[in-house]
Amino acid sequence: MAGVILRRLSLGFALAGGAIVLVLIVMSLVSLVGRKLFSAPIPGDIEVLQMAIAVAVTAFLPLCEITDNHIRVDLVAGFLPAPVNRALLATGHLLLAAVAALMGWRTFLLMQNSQDYGSTSTMLGVPLWWPQGLMVPSLALLALCGLYRAAREVRP
């Protein structure tokens, strides 16, 4: 049951990330055409692109983990027994969960710091804690997915 919930949440996050990327593509296209044809680009388009793509990329990560579609180089896996391979995979998933939890925690602290100091983007004045805060749930979900995948590898 937990796997189904995590998979659906991860899919929802990935779809949201995809929607962000599509909006960014349209915005970039409009800005590029405006810049070339009318000398009128969208002000701050690169700034928005940088903030939004960070949110989108973190939104894709949980789906990659829950479906176990990371790039893996199995140089020695063919020579090792299946229980050893499962232990190595479980260790990898646990390490990913730990790193995701650490990144989520540090991103949350960064968000709080940005909010406390009123940090904003240079051109548009967008509060930096907005995109930082939007990355935290994705990183937390990534950590949960890593723990789930590790547990799945331990169980035969």
PADOGU-892461 format. One record per residue (C-alpha): residue number from 1; residue in three letters; x, y, z. Coordinates in nm, 2 decimals, always signed. Example, Ala and Ser with C-alpha at 12.3 -4.5 7.8 and 13.67 -1.06 7.14 Angstrom:
% PADOGU-892461
+-------+------+--------+--------+--------+
! palum ! keti !      u !      v !      w !
+-------+------+--------+--------+--------+
!     1 !  ALA !  +1.23 !  -0.45 !  +0.78 !
!     2 !  SER !  +1.37 !  -0.11 !  +0.71 !
+-------+------+--------+--------+--------+
% end
This chain:
% PADOGU-892461
+-------+------+--------+--------+--------+
! palum ! keti !      u !      v !      w !
+-------+------+--------+--------+--------+
!     1 !  MET !  +0.00 !  +0.00 !  +0.00 !
!     2 !  ALA !  +0.28 !  +0.24 !  +0.09 !
!     3 !  GLY !  +0.44 !  +0.17 !  -0.25 !
!     4 !  VAL !  +0.12 !  +0.27 !  -0.43 !
!     5 !  ILE !  +0.09 !  +0.59 !  -0.24 !
!     6 !  LEU !  +0.45 !  +0.68 !  -0.29 !
!     7 !  ARG !  +0.43 !  +0.60 !  -0.67 !
!     8 !  ARG !  +0.11 !  +0.82 !  -0.71 !
!     9 !  LEU !  +0.27 !  +1.11 !  -0.51 !
!    10 !  SER !  +0.59 !  +1.07 !  -0.72 !
!    11 !  LEU !  +0.39 !  +1.07 !  -1.04 !
!    12 !  GLY !  +0.20 !  +1.38 !  -0.93 !
!    13 !  PHE !  +0.52 !  +1.56 !  -0.84 !
!    14 !  ALA !  +0.67 !  +1.46 !  -1.18 !
!    15 !  LEU !  +0.36 !  +1.58 !  -1.37 !
!    16 !  ALA !  +0.38 !  +1.91 !  -1.18 !
!    17 !  GLY !  +0.75 !  +1.94 !  -1.27 !
!    18 !  GLY !  +0.67 !  +1.87 !  -1.64 !
!    19 !  ALA !  +0.40 !  +2.14 !  -1.63 !
!    20 !  ILE !  +0.66 !  +2.38 !  -1.50 !
!    21 !  VAL !  +0.90 !  +2.29 !  -1.78 !
!    22 !  LEU !  +0.63 !  +2.33 !  -2.04 !
!    23 !  VAL !  +0.55 !  +2.68 !  -1.91 !
!    24 !  LEU !  +0.92 !  +2.77 !  -1.91 !
!    25 !  ILE !  +0.95 !  +2.66 !  -2.27 !
!    26 !  VAL !  +0.66 !  +2.88 !  -2.37 !
!    27 !  MET !  +0.80 !  +3.17 !  -2.17 !
!    28 !  SER !  +1.15 !  +3.13 !  -2.32 !
!    29 !  LEU !  +1.00 !  +3.11 !  -2.67 !
!    30 !  VAL !  +0.79 !  +3.42 !  -2.62 !
!    31 !  SER !  +1.09 !  +3.60 !  -2.47 !
!    32 !  LEU !  +1.32 !  +3.49 !  -2.75 !
!    33 !  VAL !  +1.08 !  +3.60 !  -3.03 !
!    34 !  GLY !  +1.01 !  +3.93 !  -2.84 !
!    35 !  ARG !  +1.39 !  +3.99 !  -2.82 !
!    36 !  LYS !  +1.47 !  +3.91 !  -3.18 !
!    37 !  LEU !  +1.16 !  +4.06 !  -3.35 !
!    38 !  PHE !  +1.05 !  +4.35 !  -3.13 !
!    39 !  SER !  +1.36 !  +4.42 !  -2.90 !
!    40 !  ALA !  +1.12 !  +4.35 !  -2.61 !
!    41 !  PRO !  +1.21 !  +4.03 !  -2.42 !
!    42 !  ILE !  +1.03 !  +3.92 !  -2.10 !
!    43 !  PRO !  +1.21 !  +4.10 !  -1.82 !
!    44 !  GLY !  +1.38 !  +3.86 !  -1.58 !
!    45 !  ASP !  +1.31 !  +3.55 !  -1.79 !
!    46 !  ILE !  +1.65 !  +3.40 !  -1.71 !
!    47 !  GLU !  +1.59 !  +3.46 !  -1.34 !
!    48 !  VAL !  +1.25 !  +3.29 !  -1.35 !
!    49 !  LEU !  +1.40 !  +3.01 !  -1.56 !
!    50 !  GLN !  +1.67 !  +2.94 !  -1.31 !
!    51 !  MET !  +1.44 !  +2.93 !  -1.01 !
!    52 !  ALA !  +1.17 !  +2.73 !  -1.17 !
!    53 !  ILE !  +1.40 !  +2.47 !  -1.33 !
!    54 !  ALA !  +1.55 !  +2.39 !  -0.99 !
!    55 !  VAL !  +1.19 !  +2.33 !  -0.86 !
!    56 !  ALA !  +1.11 !  +2.11 !  -1.16 !
!    57 !  VAL !  +1.42 !  +1.90 !  -1.15 !
!    58 !  THR !  +1.37 !  +1.82 !  -0.78 !
!    59 !  ALA !  +1.01 !  +1.73 !  -0.86 !
!    60 !  PHE !  +1.13 !  +1.46 !  -1.11 !
!    61 !  LEU !  +1.37 !  +1.28 !  -0.87 !
!    62 !  PRO !  +1.11 !  +1.09 !  -0.65 !
!    63 !  LEU !  +0.96 !  +0.92 !  -0.96 !
!    64 !  CYS !  +1.30 !  +0.82 !  -1.08 !
!    65 !  GLU !  +1.38 !  +0.66 !  -0.74 !
!    66 !  ILE !  +1.04 !  +0.49 !  -0.68 !
!    67 !  THR !  +1.05 !  +0.33 !  -1.03 !
!    68 !  ASP !  +1.42 !  +0.24 !  -0.98 !
!    69 !  ASN !  +1.52 !  +0.40 !  -1.31 !
!    70 !  HIS !  +1.85 !  +0.55 !  -1.20 !
!    71 !  ILE !  +2.16 !  +0.49 !  -1.41 !
!    72 !  ARG !  +2.35 !  +0.20 !  -1.27 !
!    73 !  VAL !  +2.68 !  +0.06 !  -1.38 !
!    74 !  ASP !  +2.69 !  -0.31 !  -1.29 !
!    75 !  LEU !  +3.05 !  -0.40 !  -1.35 !
!    76 !  VAL !  +3.06 !  -0.67 !  -1.09 !
!    77 !  ALA !  +2.70 !  -0.75 !  -1.04 !
!    78 !  GLY !  +2.70 !  -1.04 !  -1.28 !
!    79 !  PHE !  +2.97 !  -1.21 !  -1.07 !
!    80 !  LEU !  +2.81 !  -1.17 !  -0.73 !
!    81 !  PRO !  +2.53 !  -1.38 !  -0.58 !
!    82 !  ALA !  +2.18 !  -1.24 !  -0.58 !
!    83 !  PRO !  +2.17 !  -1.17 !  -0.20 !
!    84 !  VAL !  +2.49 !  -0.96 !  -0.23 !
!    85 !  ASN !  +2.35 !  -0.77 !  -0.52 !
!    86 !  ARG !  +2.03 !  -0.70 !  -0.32 !
!    87 !  ALA !  +2.24 !  -0.58 !  -0.02 !
!    88 !  LEU !  +2.44 !  -0.35 !  -0.25 !
!    89 !  LEU !  +2.12 !  -0.21 !  -0.40 !
!    90 !  ALA !  +1.96 !  -0.16 !  -0.06 !
!    91 !  THR !  +2.28 !  +0.02 !  +0.06 !
!    92 !  GLY !  +2.26 !  +0.25 !  -0.25 !
!    93 !  HIS !  +1.90 !  +0.33 !  -0.19 !
!    94 !  LEU !  +1.97 !  +0.40 !  +0.18 !
!    95 !  LEU !  +2.25 !  +0.63 !  +0.09 !
!    96 !  LEU !  +2.03 !  +0.82 !  -0.16 !
!    97 !  ALA !  +1.76 !  +0.85 !  +0.11 !
!    98 !  ALA !  +2.02 !  +0.99 !  +0.36 !
!    99 !  VAL !  +2.15 !  +1.24 !  +0.11 !
!   100 !  ALA !  +1.80 !  +1.35 !  +0.01 !
!   101 !  ALA !  +1.71 !  +1.39 !  +0.37 !
!   102 !  LEU !  +2.02 !  +1.60 !  +0.43 !
!   103 !  MET !  +1.96 !  +1.81 !  +0.12 !
!   104 !  GLY !  +1.59 !  +1.86 !  +0.23 !
!   105 !  TRP !  +1.69 !  +1.97 !  +0.58 !
!   106 !  ARG !  +1.96 !  +2.21 !  +0.45 !
!   107 !  THR !  +1.72 !  +2.35 !  +0.18 !
!   108 !  PHE !  +1.46 !  +2.40 !  +0.46 !
!   109 !  LEU !  +1.72 !  +2.59 !  +0.67 !
!   110 !  LEU !  +1.83 !  +2.79 !  +0.36 !
!   111 !  MET !  +1.46 !  +2.88 !  +0.30 !
!   112 !  GLN !  +1.42 !  +3.00 !  +0.66 !
!   113 !  ASN !  +1.74 !  +3.20 !  +0.63 !
!   114 !  SER !  +1.63 !  +3.36 !  +0.30 !
!   115 !  GLN !  +1.29 !  +3.44 !  +0.46 !
!   116 !  ASP !  +1.45 !  +3.59 !  +0.77 !
!   117 !  TYR !  +1.68 !  +3.81 !  +0.57 !
!   118 !  GLY !  +1.43 !  +3.90 !  +0.30 !
!   119 !  SER !  +1.65 !  +3.77 !  +0.02 !
!   120 !  THR !  +1.51 !  +3.84 !  -0.32 !
!   121 !  SER !  +1.61 !  +3.78 !  -0.68 !
!   122 !  THR !  +1.81 !  +4.06 !  -0.85 !
!   123 !  MET !  +1.58 !  +4.18 !  -1.13 !
!   124 !  LEU !  +1.23 !  +4.08 !  -1.03 !
!   125 !  GLY !  +1.26 !  +4.09 !  -0.65 !
!   126 !  VAL !  +1.10 !  +3.75 !  -0.61 !
!   127 !  PRO !  +1.15 !  +3.62 !  -0.26 !
!   128 !  LEU !  +1.41 !  +3.34 !  -0.28 !
!   129 !  TRP !  +1.24 !  +3.13 !  -0.01 !
!   130 !  TRP !  +0.95 !  +3.06 !  -0.25 !
!   131 !  PRO !  +1.14 !  +2.83 !  -0.49 !
!   132 !  GLN !  +1.35 !  +2.70 !  -0.21 !
!   133 !  GLY !  +1.04 !  +2.61 !  -0.01 !
!   134 !  LEU !  +0.89 !  +2.43 !  -0.32 !
!   135 !  MET !  +1.20 !  +2.21 !  -0.34 !
!   136 !  VAL !  +1.17 !  +2.08 !  +0.02 !
!   137 !  PRO !  +0.86 !  +1.85 !  -0.03 !
!   138 !  SER !  +1.03 !  +1.69 !  -0.34 !
!   139 !  LEU !  +1.34 !  +1.61 !  -0.14 !
!   140 !  ALA !  +1.14 !  +1.47 !  +0.15 !
!   141 !  LEU !  +0.95 !  +1.25 !  -0.09 !
!   142 !  LEU !  +1.27 !  +1.14 !  -0.25 !
!   143 !  ALA !  +1.41 !  +1.04 !  +0.09 !
!   144 !  LEU !  +1.09 !  +0.84 !  +0.16 !
!   145 !  CYS !  +1.11 !  +0.67 !  -0.18 !
!   146 !  GLY !  +1.47 !  +0.58 !  -0.11 !
!   147 !  LEU !  +1.38 !  +0.42 !  +0.22 !
!   148 !  TYR !  +1.09 !  +0.23 !  +0.06 !
!   149 !  ARG !  +1.32 !  +0.10 !  -0.22 !
!   150 !  ALA !  +1.58 !  -0.01 !  +0.03 !
!   151 !  ALA !  +1.32 !  -0.20 !  +0.23 !
!   152 !  ARG !  +1.20 !  -0.37 !  -0.09 !
!   153 !  GLU !  +1.56 !  -0.48 !  -0.17 !
!   154 !  VAL !  +1.60 !  -0.63 !  +0.18 !
!   155 !  ARG !  +1.28 !  -0.83 !  +0.15 !
!   156 !  PRO !  +1.33 !  -1.13 !  -0.09 !
+-------+------+--------+--------+--------+
% end
